[in-house]
Amino acid sequence: MSGIAVTLSLLVAPVQAEVATVPAATDPDPDIEIQEWDVPWEEGRSRDPYLAPDGTVWFAGQQQHYVGVLDPSNGEFRRIDLPDGAGPHTVVVAPDGTPWYAGNRDRHIGKIDPATGEITRYDVPADRIQDPHTMDFDSQGRIWFTAQGGGHVARFDPRSEEFEIVELSGEGYRPYGIRVDEEDRPWIVMMGTNRIATVDPNTLEVQEFEQPRAESRTRRLGLTSDGGVWYADWAEGYIGRLDGATGEIQEWKVPGISGERPYALLTDGQDRVWFFETGDTPNHLIGFDPATEEFFANVPVPSGAGTVRHIYIDQDTNVLWFGTDVGTVGRAILP
């Protein structure tokens, strides 16, 4: 099935930001335990897990072109093979339990029947989008996603099977992580530059915010209830908060326990920030409390992880799920 490409207008509005950097350190937290399950298929790069309503955890096997399912209650795995060369990058699960994946290497979005494993394929407009990357739902069940190589952001409506494409203003922006807020606005970090963008869900106009250092390169972000857009500056070793209303930015240098390179990041149900330092092995899970501006936890990943690239946090239970480059799916029960 093919979507309909729509050309959209842009509004670019860089915002000057004030920066406050605060050094900090943290001690190990004995109250946080990490449990990992070994994925039974080699060289899959298990990544981007997502908790389904039935308690199963869906994840992408990027290198072997499958989507995996873990049942944490018994440790059993199930594998769903995708079209040849799909290169799945991200899996998200709708409230009705339907999983969707980004066919990063084969230019499509896929829907999986969770009972049968049957796949419905929706081809992205190949002349505009090269590589569906990271996805998130809005309140209407539409899927926003980034296309890193193609330099676009897009919205897919499963009901109409239409794609709406948002073109960014600069070359080499490489849109990467994405999160949709309560007003259905997607927030996007662009790894090829030092900018964060948002899109008006009604007009599809783009607003850009410039991070304070030209060398900043951000991969993932999270949102807090006060309108904060939190990000991990992978290149420079900071986490930061962008005020979505004013454009003001605050930043904190990460502790450097695992060689910096903060990558996967998300916020929990208490508006705390969690991220993984990935510059060295083992990766460390680190917590940050915006209320006190303190880093309060660090926990090594038992498997070493290689790199933790993306995380999911169940806001109701404060359980964090992650995948690793060394072939594990893990969880941390947060305090």
Long-range contacts (C-beta under 8 A, 24 or more apart in sequence): 1-120, 1-121, 1-122, 1-123, 1-161, 2-122, 2-123, 2-125, 3-122, 3-123, 3-124, 3-125, 3-156, 3-161, 3-162, 3-163, 4-125, 4-161, 4-162, 4-163, 5-125, 5-127, 5-128, 5-163, 5-165, 6-162, 6-163, 6-164, 6-165, 7-165, 7-167, 8-164, 8-165, 8-166, 8-167, 8-204, 9-203, 9-204, 9-205, 10-166, 10-167, 10-168, 10-169, 10-205, 10-206, 11-203, 11-205, 11-206, 11-207, 12-169, 12-206, 12-207, 12-208, 13-207, 13-208, 14-195, 14-208, 14-209, 14-210, 15-208, 15-209, 15-210, 15-246, 15-247, 16-210, 16-247, 17-209, 17-210, 17-211, 17-212, 17-242, 17-247, 17-248, 17-249, 18-248, 18-249, 18-250, 19-212, 19-249, 19-250, 19-251, 20-250, 20-251, 21-238, 21-251, 21-252, 21-253, 22-252, 22-253, 22-293, 23-252, 23-253, 24-252, 24-253, 24-255, 24-293, 24-294, 24-295, 25-255, 25-295, 26-255, 26-257, 26-286, 26-287, 26-294, 26-295, 26-296, 26-297, 26-298, 27-298, 28-297, 28-298, 28-299, 29-287, 29-296, 29-297, 29-298, 29-299, 29-335, 31-335, 32-285, 32-297, 32-299, 32-332, 32-333, 32-334, 32-335, 33-299, 33-332, 33-333, 34-285, 34-299, 34-301, 34-302, 34-330, 34-331, 34-332, 35-330, 35-331, 35-332, 36-301, 36-302, 36-303, 36-324, 36-328, 36-329, 36-330, 37-70, 37-72, 37-75, 37-77, 37-328, 37-329, 37-330, 38-327, 38-328, 39-68, 39-77, 39-327, 39-328, 39-329, 40-77, 41-66, 41-68, 41-79, 41-327, 42-327, 43-327, 44-68, 44-327, 45-323, 45-325, 45-327, 46-323, 46-324, 46-327, 46-328, 46-329, 47-89, 47-309, 47-310, 47-323, 47-324, 47-325, 48-89, 48-90, 48-91, 48-134, 48-309, 48-310, 48-312, 48-323, 49-91, 49-310, 49-311, 49-312, 49-321, 49-322, 49-323, 49-329, 50-91, 50-92, 50-93, 50-99, 50-312, 50-321, 51-93, 51-312, 51-314, 51-319, 51-321, 52-93, 52-97, 52-99, 52-114, 53-93, 53-95, 53-96, 53-97, 54-97, 57-321, 57-329, 58-91, 58-93, 58-99, 59-91, 59-323, 59-329, 60-88, 60-89, 60-90, 60-91, 60-101, 60-323, 61-88, 62-87, 62-88, 62-89, 62-104, 63-87, 67-91, 67-99, 67-101, 67-112, 68-329, 70-329, 72-331, 80-112, 80-117, 80-119, 82-110, 82-119, 83-108, 83-110, 83-119, 83-121, 86-110, 89-131, 89-132, 89-133, 89-134, 90-133, 90-134, 90-135, 90-145, 90-310, 92-135, 92-136, 92-137, 92-143, 94-137, 94-141, 95-141, 100-135, 100-143, 102-132, 102-133, 102-134, 102-135, 102-145, 103-132, 104-131, 104-132, 104-133, 105-131, 107-131, 107-132, 108-132, 109-135, 109-143, 109-145, 109-156, 111-158, 122-156, 122-161, 124-154, 124-163, 125-163, 125-165, 128-152, 128-165, 129-154, 129-163, 129-165, 133-175, 133-176, 134-176, 134-177, 134-178, 134-310, 135-178, 136-178, 136-179, 136-180, 136-186, 137-180, 138-180, 138-184, 138-186, 138-201, 139-182, 139-184, 140-184, 144-178, 144-180, 144-186, 144-199, 145-178, 146-175, 146-176, 146-177, 146-178, 146-188, 147-175, 148-174, 148-175, 148-176, 148-191, 149-174, 151-175, 153-178, 153-186, 153-188, 153-197, 153-199, 155-186, 164-204, 166-199, 166-204, 166-206, 168-197, 168-206, 169-206, 169-208, 170-195, 176-218, 176-219, 176-220, 177-218, 177-219, 177-220, 177-221, 177-310, 178-221, 179-221, 179-222, 179-223, 179-229, 181-223, 181-244, 187-221, 187-223, 187-229, 187-244, 189-218, 189-219, 189-220, 189-221, 189-231, 190-218, 191-217, 191-218, 191-219, 191-234, 192-217, 194-218, 196-221, 196-229, 196-231, 196-242, 198-244, 209-242, 209-247, 209-249, 211-240, 211-249, 212-249, 212-251, 219-263, 219-264, 219-309, 220-263, 220-264, 220-265, 220-266, 220-275, 220-310, 221-265, 222-265, 222-266, 222-267, 222-273, 223-267, 224-267, 224-271, 224-273, 224-290, 225-271, 226-271, 228-271, 228-290, 230-265, 230-267, 230-273, 231-265, 232-262, 232-263, 232-264, 232-265, 232-275, 233-262, 234-261, 234-262, 234-263, 237-261, 237-262, 238-262, 239-265, 239-273, 239-275, 239-288, 241-290, 252-288, 252-293, 252-295, 254-286, 254-295, 255-286, 255-295, 255-298, 257-284, 257-286, 257-298, 258-282, 258-283, 258-284, 258-300, 262-286, 263-307, 263-308, 263-309, 264-308, 264-309, 264-310, 264-311, 264-322, 265-311, 266-311, 266-312, 266-313, 266-320, 267-313, 268-313, 268-315, 268-318, 268-320, 268-334, 269-313, 269-315, 269-316, 269-318, 270-318, 272-334, 274-311, 274-313, 274-320, 274-334, 276-301, 276-305, 276-308, 276-311, 276-322, 278-305, 278-307, 278-308, 281-305, 281-306, 283-307, 283-308, 283-324, 285-320, 285-332, 287-334, 297-335, 299-332, 301-330, 303-328, 303-330
